[in-house]
Structure formats: structure tokens, C-alpha cells
């Protein structure tokens, strides 16, 4: 099968669609551009499908590169037979390739190598072939294999067994069959290391743990790995003898008539204990970890996508609070465009306990700047600070407050980007400004932070960081381009994620904007140093120019399709400047009178492109985030003591993990909606808002159990 056929089978699409994606990628096109503006070529594959195809073709090509390197290595050794070449060329996974390469792979000095140097390979061959002879084994060995380096029969037999043991362990079929059985039937056990310190009992569930490999959950694998890494747990994989012995015997069966039968049995046992089973245990652990990593990365990516798609709360002047105890709460006020208006520090909590002074300071800021929304970071002292905000808003009905995810705010505060944005602002106050802006436009603010620093995942610091970074960067790129970017207001951080741009070009766009003023059209982007034809092609459709020379520049219609768009408007008797309310009836009349397929043929374009153009005319520059639920704005505050079993509350999903979802219900501790409480088939996302019921309260442990409330 070709790469396109393999990927098409995985995606359940036609190979020709994947072929088109691969050609477009090889021509330097980006995933968002292909998904949005090359639908006719790809058969309208969406962003996720195109991204999967891109990742898969990269993975398959890496296997091809490794295959070529292996073939070259074996050929240089003079050991590449036609049969082996055919087998290697047919291998479909990296694991299979490495199994086939194992006997030929250069190794550090092993016991088998030493034995071969002593001339014992012939004796090993007789053990492997189970030579039939009437002569005693001692006589055979003495006659042919004893020398100065091998003075005794036992040393000769031991060396020969070392060679046999390595051959058994390196056998591709033995490894494959043993591994397959281990991944189904092996048991993973864990026990507490005697001197380990686990004061909070984080790993208590795993002190005497046992589970079959194929029944392990991703979060269990990640917990076991972390417990082992931290020196709390000893983790082992146990493979039953029947599962590995059957694989060995299928390739190396002893003959009771051969004098070498006992030597083979000894070599098999040695191979299993010293080489084969440790190798398979490593393989199993690696495969389990990869599976758990992939799952955790997917959870993180899904949660991040939902968080980035949180709808912006436009039009608010926002007061941001970065809570703290000893060092005080940092305050920053920003206007509706995100411009910094004011900063300060208040000390409402221990040790100063200046509650009255803090309220006075905040009231003054709210009144002077006409603040309509207060945002509070959800870190240390968050709920204590929420009480302050609740008291403040009781006397100001027009002001609401909101708890926002502050993850990564400290990382941003110390970054070069933050220094460039707020060169004269203390690092501790930059975090408050970021918290204020996160409500106004979560996407624009969160893109300034390494997505791995945004805590909406499961064991995100334990998984493969390269794979995690790749997946999360893909999510950010996908969301940014789906939303679109105002080229005249966007930060370099936001522009960096636009298809075809990147950090260097983002800086050049901002520098050009600062030097020569706002861009008046998409075409003027061509004046930016370093932005060539290819970059313009990839980026133009995702960059918006509001109130520019051409109304189409504010839409998601690509400049390459402007002629088609203008022809559509002309046929409907409209112009780009025609008000929205007048467009829809005229366009509906046009498409009713002329089928889309006929209209597309007449205009020389595909139906998908025409459909997208018509959509943009009706809803130009539509923000997909507007279709998600807006955050809950609060004016009150709850304490744990206010909760009662049976109480129904509205909450916001803060994190989704394997065993359920953590819900912010307005108290210090998020409640857990266990997966058993979530209706079958329901998929929750970060920032979803739902009604929940209090099922269980454990104040001493800070735990709240929640149930689903049917609407």
C-alpha cells in the first residue's frame, strides 16, 4: 500500500484526497490553508483530517528513512539476502524494523561476541540445529573447541550457550510473538519502595498494585511512571512462562535424541532471564507509556482547544486581580482595547489584613475608570480575593466578576514579550494585566504563553514534551486561523500563529505597522519586508483589515477569489458595500433561481469555494467562538459551609480528565463530576456551563462530589 492508501484507510476517505494533501504539503502549503482554501483538491477534508494526514505522512517517511538506513547497514556487512531485503521492505512499523535489525545491529561488547572471538560459533550452531550424533558432547567439544582461550569443556559450552541465548533474544519472530502476548496477558505490578517518602499518600493506591497490561488506564500508567521516577514505587512487568516459551520453542525446538538438547534448554532459560524478557519488559513499558502519552496529549489538546474558543467579553473595562497573601494582590485596569490604564497593590489578606483599605482602593479604581468587569486569577488566595470582589460588587450592580484561569501568567510576566508590551511595569504587575485581558479576548492573551504552561491537562509534565508541544502548537494554529486575526491590532504572539507567518515575519508585520501606520488593505501586506508571494498566499485569507479600502479584506474570502466574489455580488445585484440586511434576500433569490453547481460552473470555481463565499457575504468575518457559551459572571460568593447535599448550582468546566470533569461552582475547591455521573455519549469541554447537584461534601479533605442535573 502507498502512504496515501494507508492514511486514507485510517481516515476513511479516498486515497486521491490524501494524495492531494501530500502534494500540497510538499509544495510548502500549511495545514490551515489547505483545509480552508483547497477544498476542491482535497474533497473538503477538514483541518483535523489534514493535520492527521500531515503527521502520518511524516511518520511513514521516517520509517522509510530508517528502513533505508537499516538496509544499507546490513548490506555493508555483506549479510543482506534477497529474502531479508523483502522482509525488511514489507515491515510497516518501526518496532518490526528494529526487531529485524537486532541480529545485525552494532552492539557494545557482549558475552556472545567474546565467545565468537574464541571460536565457539560452530559449537553454538550445533546447539541451535540440535545436531544428531552418537558421540558424547565432551568428546566433540574437546576435539574441536578447546584452546588456550577455552581451556575446559564447561567454558566452551558456556560460551556457546551465550551465543545461542543472544540469537534467541535477537530473533525477530520470537520478539514479535512474545511482545504481542505480553501486551495482552502480562501483569504490571507496583509496590512501595521501603524508604520512600510519600507524606501525602499520593501513590497510596499503587503500594500493592496489580493489573493486566491490556486493562490499564492511561492515568494509571502515567501515575505509575511518575511514582517510579520520583522514587516512590517499584514497577515491574511479569510475563508468564507459557507466553514466552511457546514463542521460543516455535523457532528453537529441542530434540531429545540430540546430545545438545540440554544445552539448548539451558540457553533458552538464560536468554529469557538475561536478555529476552528484560527487552520485552522495556518494550511493553515503552508502548504503554506511548499509549498513555498520546491519550494525555489528546486530553490536553481537546481542553486547550475549548479554552481558546472561550468567547471574548468585548466592550468591558476590566480590573484584573492577581491574588496573593504576603506579597499582596496585584491590580491592573485595562480599557476595552486592552490598553493599560492603572495599576496598584492591595493587602486585604494575611499578614496585613487591610480589608477596608483594599476595598477603598478598588472602589476608587472602579469609579475613576468606569470598570464593568473584575477578573480574578484562580491561583493562591483566589477564593479569599473573590470575597473582596463580591463585597465590592454588592454596591455596584453594573460591575460583575469572573474567575479566570491564570496558568502561565507568571511565565508571561517574565517573558521578552511582556517586557516589550510593558517596559516600565514591574514584573509582578504584568500578570495582573494579563489576567484582565484574558476575559476580553482569551485567545489573544493565551497565545502569548507556551501552551504547555496552561494547566488544562493530565500529567502534562510527564509526557513526551516534543510530542505535546507539536500537538498543542497545532491546536493553537488551528484556532487562531479559524477565528482570523485583525492585522492592525494583533500582537506579534498572535500573528506568529497565522498560517505562513511565524515569529520573524510577525515581528516584521508589527514593525511595518508601527513605522508606516495601519494597513489599509491586504495588498499592502506585500510591502512588508520578507513577506513574499508564498507567505502572502498562505496568510492573506486569515488576516483581516477592518474598515479598509476593500470590504472583502474584512472577510475570510481569500484575495485569489475576489473576482469570483465580486461576480457573485454582481449577479445578485449587490456590491461589497451593500448592508448585511439587504444581502441575504438577494443571495437567496440568486441561489434559488440557479443551482449551486450551475452557478459554480458559470463562475469557474468549485462548489465548496462558492459555498464559503456565500457564507461570508451573509456573516462576514464570523467568529466561531460566538457559538460557544459565554462565561458565568458572578456578583456573589459561596463558602464550603454554604453548600448542602441536594443543592443545585450552575458551574463552569475547568478541566476534563479520564475519570470525570472538575467544575467551578463558585467555592474555593472545584467539584468533581465523576464519569459515572455523566450521561453516556455526552462530551464535556473546558468552559462548558452546566447545572450540577451537590452529592457529597468532605470539608476536611476539600472534596465536593457532583451529580448531573437533567434539563
N, C-alpha and C positions, 0 to 999 in steps of 0.2 A: 504493500500500500504506500502511496505517496504521502508526504506530510499533510497535504490538503485533505486527502481522503481520511486520514486518521483523525484530524481535527474536526472535520465535518461530521464524522460519526459521533464524536464526543458532544458536539453542539446540536446534533440532529438537524443539520442543514445540508444543502447541496455542496459537493466539492468545488463547483465552479464559484460559489460565493466566497469560500475560503481562499481559493486561488487568487481571486481579485484582491482580497485583503492583503495577502502576502506580496503581491506585485506592488500594491500601493505603499505598503510599509517599506519595501526595498527601494522604492523611488523617493523615500525621505518624507513621506506623509505621516502626520501624527494621528493618534487614535481618535481624538475628538473630531478632527477634520474629516477623517474617513467616515465616521459614524454619522456626521451631520450633513456633509456636502457631497458624498459619493455614494448615495443610496442606490442610484441606478446600477452602479457597478457591483455593489455587494449584495444586492437583493434586499436592501433595507435592514441589514444586520445592525443591532443597536450597539451602544457604547460598550456594554459589558461583554457582548459576544466578540466584538472586535478586539477588546483588551485581552480576553482569554485566548483568542487566536494568536495575538502578538506574543503572549507569554509562552504559549505552547510551541510555536514555531521556533522560538529562541531555545526552548528546552530540547526539542528534537534536533536542532542543528548542533547543540552542544554534545549530544550523544553521537552525532555523526563525526564531529571533530575527535572525540575520544576514540571512536571506532577506528578512524584513520590512523591515529597515533599508536593504537594497540597493534594494528596490522603491520605497521612499519617496524615496530619494536620486535615483533615475533619474526618478521621476515629477515631483519638484520641478524637475528640469532640463527638463521638457517633452519627454523623449525616450523615454517608456515606451510602446511599441506593444503591441498585443494579442499579437502573435507573440512579442515579447521577454518579456512577462509570463508567457506559457505556458511558455516555455523555462526561465525562472528558477524558476518554481514546480515544474517537473519535476526540477530539479537535486537530486541525492541526496548530494553531498559538498561540503565547504567549499571544496575546490580547484576544483570545477566552478563553484561560485557566484562565486568570485573571478575566474576566467577570464572569465565573462560580464560581470562588473562592470568589468573592466580598462579598456575604452574610455570608461567614464563616471566612473571614479573620479577625484576631485580629485587632481591631481599637483602636484609642485613645478614651477617654470618649466622647460619643456623646449624643445629646438630646434624641435619641431613647433609648440608654442604660439607661439613667436616668429614662425614662418613664417605661421601663420594670421593673426596680428595684422598682418602685412604684406600680407594679401590674396591669399595663394598657395594657398588651399584649392581653388579652382576648377581650377588647373593640376594639383594633386595628384589631383583626381578624374579628370581626363583620362588621367593616367598609369595610375591604377588600372583605369579602364574600357577602356584601350587604344583610345582614340578613333581612328577611321579617317578620314583626311583626306589630300588631296594637297598641302596647304600645308606648307612647311618649318616645323620646330618653332621655329626662331629667329623667324620672322615671327609665329607665334601668340603667342609669349611677349612679343615687343616690342610688339605691338599691344595686349595686354590686361593685362600684369602688371608692366611696368616703371614705376617711380615714384621719388620721392626716396629712399624706403627701400630700394628694389630697383633699383639703377642699371644692372645688367648682366644679360644673359641667363643667364650661368652662376650668378649668385647666385639668380636666380629658380628655376632648375632645382634647385639645391642645396636651397633651402628647400622646394620641392615634394617632393623626394625625402625630406626629413626627415619630412614629414607622412605620406608613404606608408610609410616604414620603421616609424614608430610604429603606424600602422594594421595593418600585417602582424604586428608583435610583439604587439599587443593582441587580435588575432583569436582568439576562444575555441577554434575548431576547430584552428587552426594550433598553438596551445599544447598542446591536449589530445593531438593526434596525435604531435607532436614529443616531448612528455613520455613518452607511452606507449612510443614506440620507444626513447627514451633509457634508460628503466628496464629495457629488455630487452637492448639491444645496445651501449650506451655503455660506454666503458672508464674506469676510475678508475686514475690513476697517482699515484705519490708519489716524491719524491726528497729527499735530504738537503739542507737549506739549508747553503750552503758554510761559513758562520761559526758554525753551530750547535754547541753543546757537549753531547755525549751520552756522558759519560765511561763509563758502564756499558753502553753499547750497547743500551739498552732498545729503541730503534727500528731496530736494525740490519736486521731483516727487511724494513723498508719503505724502505730507502735507494734501491732501484731496483725499485719495486713496480709491477705492472700486473695488473689483473683486470677481468673483465667485471662490470658492475654487478649483474646478477642472480645472480652466483655468489659474491658477497662474503658472508663470515660475519659475524655480529653482533660478535664480539670483534675482527675486523679493522677494522670500521667505527669502533668505539669507540677502538681504538688509533690509527687514522689521525687521528681528531678530536683526541685528546689530544696526539699528536705535533705536529699543526699548531698547536694552542692554545699549546703550550709553546715554539713557535718552532724545532722541530727538522725539521719536514717541510713540503714544499710539495705540496699535494694539488690535483689537477685532474680534471675530468670531460671526456672527449673524445667528442663526438658526430659520427659520420660525416656527411658532406655529404648522402649519399643519404637519410639518415633525417630530416633537417630539410627538405631541398629538396622532397621529394615532398609533404610536408605543406603547404608554401607554394604550390607550383605547383597543387595541387588547388584552391586558393582564388583564386590570382592568376596566371593563365597569360598569358604574353606572346603578342602577335600580331605575326608578322613583317611584316605589312602596315601596321602602325601606326608612325608616326614616334616614338611614345613607348616602343617596345619596349626600346630600350637603357636608357632612364631607369628603367624598371621593374626591369631586371636589376641596375642599379647600386643601386637602393633595396633590393632583396632582399638583396644581399650586405652592404650597410651594416646592414640590420635584423638579419641573422643575427649579425654580428660584434659590434655595439654594444648590441643590445637583447635579441633573442630567445634566443640561446644563453647569455649570462650569466644570464638569468632562468631558463631551463630548468636550467642547472647548479645554481643555488641551489635550485630545486625538487627536483632529484634528491638533492642533499646533504641537504636537509631531510627528504625522505621516507626516505632511508637511515638518517639519524640517528633519526628517529621509530621506524622498524622496529627498529633496534638498541637504542634506549632501552626500547621495550616488551619486547623479549626479555630485556634485562638486568634490568629491573624484575621480570619474571616469575621469573627465576632467583633473584633476591634474595628475592622473596616466598615462593617454594617452600622455599628454605633456611631462611628465618626461621620459617615455619610448623613445619618439622621440629624446629628448635632449641627453639621454645617448647613443643613437645609432648614434649620430653625428660622422662621420668618423674621425679618428685621422689624423693629418697632420704630418706624420713621417718625420724624416730627417732634421728638421729645428732647428737651434739655435735660440732661441726665447728671445726677450726682452719684459718683461711684465711691463705694466704701471698701477698702481693703482691710479687713478686720485684724485685730491683734490685741494682745493683753499688755505686756510690759512696755513694748515699743509704741503702743497706741494704735489707733485706727487712722489710716491714711485716707484723705479725702481729695477727690478731684471732680470738677464740674466741667462738662463739655457741652457745646451748643449742638443743635440738630445736625450739623455737618461734621461733628466730631472735633471741632476746634476747642482747644483747652482755654477755659475761662478763668478758673480759680483752683487753688489747691490749699491744703491745710492738714493739720494733725489734731485729733481729739483723743482724750484719755478717759473714756467712760468706765473702763473696767479696772480690775486689779493691776497694779498696786495703787494707782492714784484715785480711782473710783470717782472721777469728776463727771458724774452723770448730768448734772444741771448745766455745767459749762459746755459739755458736748452738745446738749440739746440747743443751747443758745447759739452756738457757732453754726450748727446745721440749719436752724431756723433762719439765721441771717443769710446764709448762702442760698437757701431755697427762695427767700423773698427777693434778694438782690438780682438773682439770675433767672427768676421765674421757672424754677425747676418743676418738672411734671412727673419725673420718674427717678426713683432711687434704686441703684443696683448694689447688691452685697455679694462679695465673694464667698464661696461656700467652704472656706478653709477654717483654720483655728479661730475661735471666738465668733464664728458666723452667726449662730443662733442667739448668742448674747447680744450681738450687734443688731440682730433683727428686732429684738425687743425695743431697742432705741428707735429704730425706723418706724415701728408700729406706733410708738407713743408720739413720734413726730407727726405722722400722717393722720392721727386722730383729729388734730386741729387744722388739718389742711386736706379737705375732701378731694381736691383736684390732684393730689400727689399720691401715687401708688409706689409700692416697692416690689422688687423681684430678686430672688436668689439666683445668681448665675455661676456657672462652672468657672472657677478661677485657675484651673490646672494650666500650668505653663506661664502664668503671669510673671512669676519671678524670673523664669528663663528669658522671657521677652524683655523685662526691665533692664537686664544686664547686657542685652544684645546690641550690636552695632546699629541695627535698625532703630531701636528705641533711642539710642544716643543721637541718631540723625534727626528723629522726629522731635525729641525733647532735649536739645543740647544743654539747656540751662536748668533742667529739672533734676532734682535729687532722684537717685535710682529707686528709692522706696516709694516715691510718689508716682512713678511711671506705671507701676502695677495698678494703682487706683484708676488712672486714666484708661488703661486697657480694660479694666472691669466695667467702667462706664460705657465704653464704646461697644462692648460685647452685646449689649441689648440693642443698640442702634443698628448694627449690622454684624451678626456673629461671624459670618463668612469672612468679611473683610478684615476682621480683627484676628480671627483664629489662624488665618493663613500666615501670620507673622511668626508663628510658633511651630517648631518641629512637631509634626502630628503625633510622634511617639510620646511627647510630653503631655498630651491631653488624655486624662485618665478615664477613658470610657472602654477599657478593655479587660482582659482576663489574663493575668500573669504576663503582661506585655513586656516586662523587662527580662523575662526568662526565655523568650522565643528567639529564633534566628533574627537578629536585628536587621540584616541586609534584606531578607525577605519581607520583614514587617515594613521597613522603610519603603520598599518598592510598592507594596500593596497600598499603603496609606498615601503615598505620593500620587498614585493612580486615582484614588478616591478624591483627593483634593483637586487634581486636574479635571476630573470628570464633573465635579460640582461647579467649579469656577466657570468652566466653559458652558455648562448647561444654563447657568444664570446669566452669563455675559458680564462684561466689565466696562464701566464708563472710563474711557481713556483719559479724560480730563480731570478726574478726581481720584483715580485709583493709586494706591501706594505701590512702590516697587515690588513689595512682597506679593501683592495680589496680581500684578502684571506678570510676574515670574511664572505663574501657573497657566497663563494663556497659551494655547497651542502655538508652537513655533516661536515663542518669545524667549523664555529663560532669563536668568539673573542679569547677564551682561546687557542684553537688549532692553530689558525692563529699565535698567538704570539709564540707558541712552534715551529711552522714550521720555522719562521724567526730566532728564537734563534738558532735552529739546523743549519740553513743555514749559519748564521754568525759564528758559532763556528767551523763547520766542512767543510765549503765550499759549492759550488753549488751541487745540487742534480744531479747525473749522470744518474738516471733512475727513473721511477715511483716506482719501487720496493724498492728503498732506502728510500722512504717516510715512509715505515713501521718502520724505525729506529727512527722516531720522537716520543718522549715521549708523551703518551696519544692518539696516533693515532692508534686505534685498528682496527680489521678486518671490522667492520661495517662502521666506518668512512672512511676507505680506499676504500671500495666498493662504497660508495656514492660519494666520491670526485675524485677518480683517473681519471675518464674519462674527467673531466673538468679542470684538472691540466696538463699543457704542460711542457715537458722537451725538450728544443731546443738543437740540436747538442749533444744529449746524446748517450748512448750505443745502444739503440734500436730506430730506426727511427719511429716506431709506437708510441713511447711516445710523439711525437710532434703532433700527430693527435687526433681527438675526438673519436677514436676507444677505447673501454674500454678494459683493460687488460684481462677481462674474455673472450673476443672474439679474443684474439691474435691468438690462434690456428686456428680459422676459417679464420682469415685474411691471415695468412701465407699459409693456404691450397688454398685459392683463388689465391694468387700470384703464387703459385707453379703450379696450373692448367693452369695459363696463361703464364707460363714460365718466370716469373718475380721474383724479390726479393725485400725486403723493400727498398733497396738502389737504385733500378732502377730509373733513372731520370724521371721526370714527362712527358716529351715529348714522352718517349717510352712506358709509361704505357697505355695511352688511346687506341691506336690501338689494343694492345694485349687484353685488357679487353673487348673492343667492339667485338672482334672476339670470345672471350670466351662466352659472353652472347648471341651472335647471334647464335652460334652453340648449346648452351644449354639453354633452357628456365630458367628464374629465379627460378620458382617453383621447377624444377627438380634439379637445382644446390643447392638450399637451402635444399632440402630433402637429397641430397647426402652428404652435409656438416653437416647436423644435426642442422640446425638453421632455424629461421623464415625469411620470405621474407623481412620484414622491417629491420631487423638487417643486412641482406646481402646487401640490397639497400644502407643503411648508410655506410657500409664498402666500397662499390664500389665508393660512392661519395667521401669518404675521400681519397681514392687512387688517384682519379683524381684531387681533390682540397684539399690536406691535411691541416687541421687547418684553413679552410676558415673562414674569419672574416665577419659575416653578415653585419657589418657596411659598408663594402666596396661597398655594393649595393645601399647605400643612397647618396644623393648629397653632394659634398664637400662644405664647407663654401665659401662665396664670399671673395676673398682677394682684398683689395682696395689700390689705390695709390693716390686717390683724395678725396676731401671733398666737401659737399654741405651745403649751408645755406638755411634757410627758404626762404630768399629773392630770391634764385636762382630758386625756384620752380615756375612753371607756370601750370595753368589748361590745361590739354591735354597732358602734358609731360608724356612719358613712361619711367619707371625705372625698374631696377631689385632689388628685395628686398628679405629679409630673414624673415620667420615667427618666431616671438619671443614668441607669446602666442596665444593660441586658446581658446576662451570663447564662451558662448551661443550666443552672438549677433554678432560674427564675429571673425576676426583674426587681431592681431596687427603686422604690418610689418615694419621692419627696412629697410628704403630706403636710409640711409646714411645721414640723418639730425638729429638734436637734438631730435625731437619728432617722435616716431613711428606713422605711419599712420594706420588708421582703415579701413580694408576691411570688410564692413558690410555684414552680412549674406545674404542680398538681392542681393549682387553683386557676390556671389559665386555660380557657376553653380550647379544646382540640382544634387545631387549624388556625388559631389566632396568632398572628405575628406582631409582637410589640417592637417599637422602635424608640430610641432615645428621643426625648422631647414630646412623646405622645402624652396626652392628657386623658385620664380615665377616673371613674368613680370606683372607690375601693371601700371595703368594710374592715374594721379592726377585728381580728380573730383572736389575737394573743398579745399580751403586753408583758415584757420582762424588764422592768425598770433597772434591776440590779445588773443585768447584762447588756442593757441598752438595745434590746431587740424588740421589734414590732412585727408580728405576723399579720399579713393582709389577705383578704379574700376578694374575689372578683364580684362586682355588682352588675347584675344583668340590667340592661336598659329596656 
